[in-house]
Amino acid sequence: MKLSDYAKFMGIAYHTAWKHYKNGLIPYPTRQLPSGAVIVDFDPKNEPGYKKHTKAAIYARVSSAENRKNLESQSERLSRYSEAKGYQIIHVVKEVGSGLNDNRKKLEKLLKRDDFDVLVVEHKDSLSRFGTNYMDLLLSRLGIRLEIMNMAENGRDELMTDLVAIITSFSARLYGQRRAKRKTEKIIAELESETED
């Protein structure tokens, strides 16, 4: 296989694989073609105890821009966890948004992809505040496993932020419905007055 494919399979950068090749650190026979391409005589299926590398997508989320610093450390923890499990990290997605928001663009884009086997999140709430079980069932139908690194409940601050978001959302709906009802009554009254004239 080409050195670039070998690097992808091993989950390392091409530059790192090139350094390994130059320093003779690749444990398989290698050769360089006249074109300059490096070939590694490596077929994972021929390796004893071969097990398909699990391709992982990491999803890190915080509820507000104030927590952006935590977003980086969360992503780093998820990466270390995935590497320790032997996963090949394909995607690292970091997003700022409420766990109640079902319109997170980066998560939507990730869920439309089909090039990973496991979706790794730090807490259940990182993916969604509600309905995580349904999301897990739907992902499993697509052949993707949801892996939650830490099953402990998430912090109080984020819960408070979500509670405020719920109250704000329901208040807006409630007042919006009242306004809509008044508007409908006004339209009916105008129609009635027109028919009387």
PAVEXDO-545109 format. One line per 3 residues: number of its first residue (from 1); their letters; for each residue y, z, x of N, C-alpha, C. Coordinates in Angstrom, 2 decimals, always signed. Layout:
N
NUM	a	Y Z X Y Z X Y Z X  ...
***
This chain:
197
1	mkl	-1.18 +0.00 +0.84 +0.00 +0.00 +0.00 +1.24 +0.00 +0.88  +2.36 -0.49 +0.31 +3.62 -0.50 +1.06 +4.09 +0.92 +1.30  +4.86 +1.08 +2.36 +5.39 +2.41 +2.69 +6.22 +2.97 +1.55
4	sdy	+6.96 +2.11 +0.85 +7.79 +2.57 -0.28 +6.90 +3.13 -1.40  +5.77 +2.47 -1.68 +4.84 +2.96 -2.71 +4.18 +4.26 -2.29  +3.85 +4.33 -1.00 +3.26 +5.56 -0.46 +4.24 +6.73 -0.63
7	akf	+5.52 +6.47 -0.31 +6.55 +7.51 -0.45 +6.65 +7.97 -1.89  +6.68 +7.01 -2.84 +6.76 +7.36 -4.26 +5.57 +8.19 -4.68  +4.38 +7.78 -4.26 +3.17 +8.48 -4.66 +3.17 +9.92 -4.13
10	mgi	+3.63 +10.08 -2.90 +3.65 +11.41 -2.29 +4.84 +12.24 -2.76  +5.77 +11.61 -3.50 +6.93 +12.34 -4.01 +7.95 +12.66 -2.94  +8.04 +11.79 -1.92 +9.03 +12.01 -0.86 +9.98 +10.82 -0.81
13	ayh	+11.11 +11.00 -0.18 +12.08 +9.92 -0.05 +11.54 +8.87 +0.92  +11.97 +7.62 +0.71 +11.53 +6.54 +1.60 +11.94 +6.83 +3.04  +13.15 +7.35 +3.21 +13.66 +7.67 +4.54 +12.74 +8.67 +5.26
16	taw	+12.25 +9.66 +4.50 +11.32 +10.65 +5.07 +10.01 +9.99 +5.46  +9.49 +9.12 +4.59 +8.24 +8.41 +4.90 +8.41 +7.54 +6.14  +9.59 +6.90 +6.27 +9.87 +6.07 +7.45 +9.86 +6.92 +8.73
19	khy	+10.48 +8.11 +8.66 +10.48 +9.02 +9.82 +9.05 +9.44 +10.16  +8.26 +9.73 +9.12 +6.85 +10.10 +9.37 +6.11 +8.96 +10.05  +6.36 +7.73 +9.59 +5.71 +6.56 +10.19 +6.11 +6.42 +11.66
22	kng	+7.42 +6.52 +11.94 +7.93 +6.37 +13.31 +7.37 +7.44 +14.24  +7.16 +8.65 +13.72 +6.67 +9.77 +14.54 +5.15 +9.93 +14.50  +4.47 +8.97 +13.85 +3.00 +9.02 +13.79 +2.46 +10.17 +12.96
25	lip	+3.21 +10.60 +11.95 +2.80 +11.75 +11.14 +2.04 +11.37 +9.87  +1.93 +10.08 +9.59 +1.17 +9.67 +8.40 -0.31 +9.71 +8.76  -1.10 +10.49 +8.01 -2.50 +10.70 +8.40 -3.45 +9.54 +8.04
28	ypt	-2.92 +8.37 +7.80 -3.73 +7.20 +7.45 -3.35 +6.05 +8.37  -4.25 +5.10 +8.56 -3.91 +3.95 +9.41 -2.70 +3.21 +8.84  -1.80 +2.81 +9.72 -0.60 +2.07 +9.32 -0.46 +0.83 +10.19
31	rql	+0.22 -0.16 +9.66 +0.51 -1.37 +10.45 +1.79 -1.99 +9.92  +2.48 -2.66 +10.82 +3.72 -3.32 +10.44 +3.49 -4.82 +10.43  +3.82 -5.46 +9.33 +3.67 -6.91 +9.18 +4.79 -7.62 +9.93
34	psg	+4.60 -8.91 +10.26 +5.67 -9.66 +10.94 +6.99 -9.64 +10.16  +6.90 -9.50 +8.84 +8.12 -9.46 +8.01 +8.87 -8.14 +8.19  +8.22 -7.16 +8.80 +8.84 -5.85 +8.99 +8.33 -4.79 +8.02
37	avi	+7.65 -5.22 +6.97 +7.12 -4.27 +5.98 +6.02 -3.42 +6.61  +6.03 -2.13 +6.30 +5.01 -1.21 +6.81 +3.95 -1.02 +5.73  +2.69 -1.18 +6.13 +1.56 -1.02 +5.20 +0.80 +0.24 +5.60
40	vdf	+0.52 +1.08 +4.61 -0.28 +2.30 +4.83 -1.63 +2.05 +4.18  -2.70 +2.16 +4.98 -4.06 +1.97 +4.44 -4.48 +3.24 +3.70  -3.94 +3.37 +2.51 -4.18 +4.57 +1.71 -4.39 +4.15 +0.27
43	dpk	-5.54 +4.54 -0.27 -5.83 +4.33 -1.69 -6.24 +5.68 -2.24  -5.41 +6.28 -3.08 -5.71 +7.64 -3.56 -7.05 +7.74 -4.27  -7.49 +6.64 -4.87 -8.76 +6.69 -5.61 -9.94 +6.88 -4.67
46	nep	-9.78 +6.55 -3.40 -10.87 +6.71 -2.43 -10.88 +8.08 -1.77  -9.88 +8.89 -2.07 -9.79 +10.21 -1.46 -10.76 +11.18 -2.13  -11.43 +12.04 -1.33 -12.32 +13.04 -1.95 -11.50 +13.99 -2.83
49	gyk	-12.05 +14.29 -3.98 -11.37 +15.19 -4.92 -10.12 +14.57 -5.49  -10.08 +13.23 -5.57 -8.89 +12.55 -6.10 -8.57 +13.03 -7.51  -7.35 +13.35 -7.70 -6.86 +13.72 -9.02 -5.52 +13.03 -9.18
52	kht	-5.32 +12.34 -10.27 -4.07 +11.61 -10.50 -2.89 +12.56 -10.40  -1.90 +12.16 -9.62 -0.69 +12.98 -9.49 +0.01 +13.05 -10.84  +0.38 +14.24 -11.22 +1.11 +14.43 -12.46 +2.57 +14.10 -12.21
55	kaa	+3.12 +13.21 -13.02 +4.52 +12.82 -12.90 +5.34 +13.70 -13.83  +6.32 +14.36 -13.27 +7.11 +15.34 -14.04 +8.54 +14.90 -14.25  +9.05 +15.26 -15.42 +10.48 +15.13 -15.72 +11.00 +16.55 -15.90
58	iya	+12.09 +16.85 -15.25 +12.70 +18.17 -15.32 +13.92 +18.07 -16.23  +14.03 +19.02 -17.16 +15.21 +19.06 -18.04 +15.85 +20.44 -17.93  +17.08 +20.47 -17.41 +17.83 +21.72 -17.29 +19.04 +21.63 -18.22
61	rvs	+19.34 +22.74 -18.91 +20.46 +22.74 -19.85 +21.15 +24.09 -19.85  +22.47 +24.05 -19.95 +23.26 +25.26 -20.21 +24.15 +24.97 -21.41  +24.59 +26.03 -22.07 +25.31 +25.84 -23.33 +26.78 +25.46 -23.17
64	sae	+27.40 +25.83 -22.05 +28.84 +25.52 -21.91 +29.18 +25.18 -20.47  +30.33 +24.54 -20.31 +30.78 +24.12 -18.97 +31.01 +25.32 -18.05  +31.29 +26.49 -18.63 +31.49 +27.70 -17.82 +30.22 +28.05 -17.05
67	nrk	+29.07 +27.64 -17.57 +27.79 +27.96 -16.93 +27.27 +26.84 -16.03  +28.14 +25.90 -15.69 +27.70 +24.73 -14.90 +27.04 +25.14 -13.58  +27.52 +26.24 -12.98 +26.93 +26.72 -11.72 +25.46 +27.08 -11.94
70	nle	+25.17 +27.70 -13.08 +23.80 +28.06 -13.41 +22.93 +26.82 -13.62  +23.55 +25.73 -14.05 +22.82 +24.48 -14.27 +22.17 +24.00 -12.97  +22.92 +24.08 -11.87 +22.40 +23.66 -10.57 +21.27 +24.56 -10.11
73	sqs	+21.44 +25.88 -10.25 +20.38 +26.80 -9.80 +19.15 +26.68 -10.70  +19.35 +26.43 -11.99 +18.22 +26.23 -12.91 +17.43 +24.98 -12.50  +18.14 +23.92 -12.19 +17.51 +22.67 -11.76 +16.73 +22.88 -10.47
76	erl	+17.30 +23.65 -9.55 +16.63 +23.94 -8.27 +15.35 +24.75 -8.50  +15.41 +25.75 -9.39 +14.22 +26.56 -9.69 +13.12 +25.68 -10.30  +13.50 +24.79 -11.22 +12.53 +23.90 -11.86 +11.91 +22.95 -10.84
79	sry	+12.70 +22.47 -9.90 +12.19 +21.57 -8.87 +11.19 +22.29 -7.97  +11.54 +23.51 -7.54 +10.63 +24.28 -6.68 +9.32 +24.58 -7.42  +9.44 +24.95 -8.68 +8.25 +25.24 -9.50 +7.36 +24.00 -9.59
82	sea	+7.96 +22.84 -9.89 +7.20 +21.60 -10.05 +6.53 +21.18 -8.75  +7.25 +21.32 -7.65 +6.67 +20.98 -6.35 +5.50 +21.90 -6.02  +5.65 +23.21 -6.33 +4.58 +24.16 -6.07 +3.33 +23.84 -6.90
85	kgy	+3.54 +23.26 -8.08 +2.40 +22.88 -8.93 +1.80 +21.54 -8.50  +2.42 +20.88 -7.53 +1.92 +19.60 -7.03 +2.37 +18.41 -7.86  +3.40 +18.60 -8.68 +3.88 +17.50 -9.51 +4.75 +16.54 -8.70
88	qii	+4.68 +15.30 -9.06 +5.58 +14.30 -8.50 +6.79 +14.23 -9.43  +7.95 +14.60 -8.94 +9.15 +14.66 -9.78 +9.74 +13.26 -9.92  +9.77 +12.77 -11.15 +10.27 +11.43 -11.45 +11.72 +11.48 -11.92
91	hvv	+12.04 +12.45 -12.76 +13.40 +12.57 -13.31 +13.88 +14.01 -13.24  +15.15 +14.18 -12.91 +15.81 +15.48 -13.01 +17.04 +15.26 -13.89  +17.02 +15.86 -15.08 +18.11 +15.68 -16.04 +18.81 +17.02 -16.23
94	kev	+20.14 +17.01 -16.03 +20.95 +18.23 -16.20 +21.96 +17.95 -17.29  +22.05 +18.87 -18.25 +22.94 +18.63 -19.39 +23.66 +19.90 -19.82  +24.90 +19.73 -20.26 +25.68 +20.84 -20.83 +25.78 +20.58 -22.32
97	gsg	+25.32 +21.53 -23.12 +25.36 +21.37 -24.57 +24.62 +22.50 -25.26  +25.00 +22.77 -26.48 +24.38 +23.84 -27.25 +22.92 +23.52 -27.56  +22.09 +24.55 -27.58 +20.69 +24.39 -27.97 +20.54 +24.01 -29.43
100	lnd	+21.62 +24.17 -30.19 +21.60 +23.80 -31.60 +21.97 +22.34 -31.82  +22.58 +21.74 -30.79 +23.03 +20.35 -30.90 +21.83 +19.42 -30.80  +21.59 +18.64 -31.86 +20.46 +17.71 -31.83 +20.92 +16.30 -31.47
103	nrk	+22.07 +16.22 -30.79 +22.59 +14.92 -30.39 +22.98 +14.97 -28.91  +22.04 +15.43 -28.08 +22.28 +15.49 -26.64 +21.84 +14.18 -26.01  +22.80 +13.41 -25.52 +22.56 +12.04 -25.06 +21.55 +11.96 -23.91
106	kle	+21.67 +12.87 -22.93 +20.78 +12.80 -21.77 +19.34 +13.13 -22.15  +19.16 +14.11 -23.05 +17.81 +14.44 -23.51 +17.23 +13.28 -24.31  +18.04 +12.68 -25.16 +17.58 +11.52 -25.95 +17.09 +10.41 -25.03
109	kll	+17.89 +10.11 -24.01 +17.54 +9.04 -23.06 +16.22 +9.37 -22.35  +16.06 +10.64 -21.95 +14.83 +11.06 -21.27 +13.61 +10.92 -22.19  +13.77 +11.35 -23.45 +12.63 +11.32 -24.38 +12.22 +9.90 -24.76
112	krd	+13.10 +8.93 -24.54 +12.75 +7.53 -24.82 +11.94 +6.90 -23.70  +11.87 +7.57 -22.55 +11.12 +7.04 -21.41 +9.64 +7.36 -21.57  +8.81 +6.56 -20.91 +7.36 +6.80 -21.00 +6.70 +6.81 -19.61
115	dfd	+7.49 +7.16 -18.59 +6.96 +7.10 -17.23 +6.68 +8.48 -16.62  +6.49 +9.50 -17.47 +6.15 +10.82 -16.95 +5.08 +11.46 -17.83  +4.36 +12.43 -17.23 +3.23 +13.08 -17.91 +3.56 +14.46 -18.46
118	vlv	+4.53 +15.12 -17.81 +4.85 +16.49 -18.22 +6.37 +16.67 -18.21  +6.88 +17.36 -19.23 +8.30 +17.70 -19.32 +8.41 +19.18 -19.01  +9.12 +19.51 -17.92 +9.22 +20.89 -17.46 +10.61 +21.45 -17.79
121	veh	+10.63 +22.58 -18.50 +11.87 +23.27 -18.83 +11.73 +24.73 -18.41  +12.86 +25.40 -18.19 +12.78 +26.79 -17.73 +12.43 +27.74 -18.87  +13.13 +27.63 -19.98 +12.89 +28.48 -21.14 +12.65 +27.59 -22.35
124	kds	+11.99 +28.13 -23.35 +11.78 +27.39 -24.60 +13.11 +26.93 -25.18  +14.12 +27.82 -25.10 +15.44 +27.52 -25.64 +16.17 +26.40 -24.89  +15.73 +26.12 -23.67 +16.39 +25.07 -22.88 +16.26 +23.72 -23.57
127	lsr	+15.14 +23.52 -24.23 +14.89 +22.26 -24.90 +15.57 +22.26 -26.27  +15.32 +23.29 -27.06 +15.91 +23.37 -28.39 +15.85 +24.81 -28.87  +16.89 +25.22 -29.58 +16.92 +26.60 -30.09 +15.89 +26.76 -31.22
130	fgt	+15.71 +25.69 -32.00 +14.73 +25.72 -33.10 +13.84 +24.48 -33.01  +12.62 +24.59 -33.52 +11.75 +23.42 -33.64 +11.06 +22.99 -32.36  +11.01 +23.86 -31.36 +10.35 +23.50 -30.10 +8.88 +23.19 -30.31
133	nym	+8.24 +23.91 -31.21 +6.82 +23.68 -31.49 +6.59 +22.27 -32.02  +7.48 +21.81 -32.91 +7.35 +20.45 -33.44 +7.56 +19.42 -32.34  +8.53 +19.69 -31.47 +8.78 +18.77 -30.36 +7.57 +18.70 -29.44
136	dll	+6.93 +19.86 -29.20 +5.72 +19.91 -28.38 +4.61 +19.06 -29.00  +4.44 +19.18 -30.32 +3.40 +18.39 -31.01 +3.68 +16.90 -30.92  +4.93 +16.51 -31.11 +5.28 +15.09 -31.03 +5.12 +14.55 -29.62
139	lsr	+5.52 +15.33 -28.62 +5.35 +14.89 -27.23 +3.87 +14.72 -26.89  +3.03 +15.65 -27.37 +1.60 +15.55 -27.07 +0.98 +14.30 -27.68  +1.52 +13.85 -28.81 +1.02 +12.60 -29.41 +1.37 +11.40 -28.53
142	lgi	+2.41 +11.56 -27.72 +2.81 +10.49 -26.80 +2.13 +10.64 -25.43  +1.29 +11.66 -25.30 +0.60 +11.88 -24.03 +1.44 +12.65 -23.02  +2.50 +13.31 -23.49 +3.37 +14.09 -22.60 +3.18 +15.57 -22.93
145	rle	+2.98 +16.36 -21.89 +2.78 +17.79 -22.07 +4.10 +18.51 -21.83  +4.44 +19.45 -22.69 +5.62 +20.28 -22.51 +5.19 +21.53 -21.76  +5.86 +21.79 -20.62 +5.54 +22.98 -19.83 +6.77 +23.85 -19.72
148	imn	+6.65 +25.07 -20.20 +7.75 +26.02 -20.18 +7.50 +26.99 -19.03  +8.40 +26.98 -18.04 +8.20 +27.75 -16.83 +8.23 +29.25 -17.09  +9.15 +29.70 -17.93 +9.34 +31.13 -18.16 +9.36 +31.39 -19.66
151	mae	+8.35 +32.08 -20.15 +8.24 +32.32 -21.60 +9.09 +33.51 -22.07  +9.76 +34.20 -21.14 +10.63 +35.31 -21.55 +11.81 +34.76 -22.33  +12.33 +35.57 -23.24 +13.48 +35.13 -24.04 +14.69 +34.94 -23.14
154	ngr	+15.53 +33.99 -23.52 +16.70 +33.65 -22.73 +17.81 +34.70 -22.93  +18.85 +34.62 -22.16 +19.92 +35.62 -22.13 +20.70 +35.77 -23.42  +21.35 +36.94 -23.54 +22.13 +37.28 -24.73 +23.37 +36.42 -24.90
157	del	+24.01 +36.05 -23.78 +25.25 +35.28 -23.86 +25.04 +33.95 -24.58  +23.95 +33.27 -24.23 +23.70 +31.98 -24.87 +23.35 +32.16 -26.34  +22.66 +33.24 -26.68 +22.36 +33.52 -28.08 +23.64 +33.75 -28.87
160	mtd	+24.60 +34.47 -28.27 +25.87 +34.71 -28.95 +26.64 +33.41 -29.15  +26.62 +32.54 -28.13 +27.30 +31.24 -28.25 +26.69 +30.44 -29.38  +25.35 +30.45 -29.48 +24.68 +29.71 -30.54 +24.96 +30.32 -31.91
163	lva	+25.05 +31.64 -32.00 +25.35 +32.30 -33.27 +26.73 +31.88 -33.76  +27.70 +31.84 -32.85 +29.05 +31.40 -33.21 +29.02 +29.95 -33.68  +28.22 +29.11 -32.99 +28.11 +27.69 -33.37 +27.51 +27.54 -34.76
166	iit	+26.51 +28.38 -35.08 +25.88 +28.33 -36.42 +26.90 +28.71 -37.49  +27.62 +29.80 -37.26 +28.61 +30.27 -38.25 +29.70 +29.21 -38.44  +30.18 +28.64 -37.33 +31.21 +27.60 -37.42 +30.71 +26.39 -38.21
169	sfs	+29.47 +25.97 -37.91 +28.89 +24.80 -38.58 +28.73 +25.03 -40.08  +28.20 +26.20 -40.44 +28.00 +26.48 -41.86 +29.32 +26.68 -42.59  +30.30 +27.26 -41.92 +31.62 +27.43 -42.54 +32.24 +26.07 -42.81
172	arl	+32.16 +25.18 -41.86 +32.71 +23.83 -42.03 +32.03 +23.10 -43.17  +30.72 +23.25 -43.26 +29.98 +22.62 -44.37 +30.40 +23.19 -45.72  +30.48 +24.51 -45.77 +30.83 +25.19 -47.01 +32.21 +24.76 -47.49
175	ygq	+33.20 +24.81 -46.59 +34.55 +24.42 -46.99 +34.63 +22.93 -47.25  +33.87 +22.16 -46.52 +33.81 +20.72 -46.76 +33.26 +20.41 -48.13  +32.24 +21.16 -48.57 +31.66 +20.94 -49.90 +32.67 +21.30 -50.99
178	rra	+33.41 +22.40 -50.77 +34.42 +22.80 -51.76 +35.49 +21.72 -51.89  +35.93 +21.21 -50.72 +36.94 +20.17 -50.69 +36.41 +18.91 -51.39  +35.16 +18.57 -51.12 +34.57 +17.38 -51.74 +34.46 +17.56 -53.25
181	krk	+34.13 +18.77 -53.70 +34.02 +19.03 -55.13 +35.39 +18.88 -55.80  +36.44 +19.43 -55.16 +37.80 +19.30 -55.71 +38.22 +17.84 -55.78  +37.88 +17.07 -54.75 +38.24 +15.66 -54.71 +37.53 +14.90 -55.84
184	tek	+36.24 +15.21 -56.05 +35.47 +14.57 -57.12 +36.08 +14.90 -58.48  +36.44 +16.20 -58.68 +37.06 +16.60 -59.95 +38.38 +15.88 -60.18  +39.16 +15.68 -59.11 +40.43 +14.98 -59.20 +40.22 +13.52 -59.59
187	iia	+39.22 +12.87 -59.01 +38.92 +11.47 -59.32 +38.51 +11.34 -60.79  +37.66 +12.27 -61.26 +37.22 +12.24 -62.66 +38.41 +12.43 -63.60  +39.30 +13.38 -63.27 +40.49 +13.64 -64.09 +41.38 +12.40 -64.16
190	ele	+41.56 +11.71 -63.03 +42.37 +10.48 -63.01 +41.73 +9.39 -63.86  +40.40 +9.25 -63.76 +39.69 +8.24 -64.56 +39.81 +8.55 -66.05  +39.70 +9.83 -66.41 +39.80 +10.24 -67.80 +41.21 +9.96 -68.36
193	set	+42.23 +10.24 -67.50 +43.62 +10.02 -67.96 +43.90 +8.51 -68.13  +43.28 +7.69 -67.27 +43.45 +6.25 -67.40 +42.82 +5.72 -68.70  +41.66 +6.25 -69.08 +41.00 +5.78 -70.29 +41.75 +6.24 -71.55
196	ed	+42.46 +7.38 -71.45 +43.25 +7.87 -72.58 +44.48 +7.01 -72.80  +45.00 +6.45 -71.70 +46.20 +5.59 -71.82 +45.78 +4.27 -72.35
***
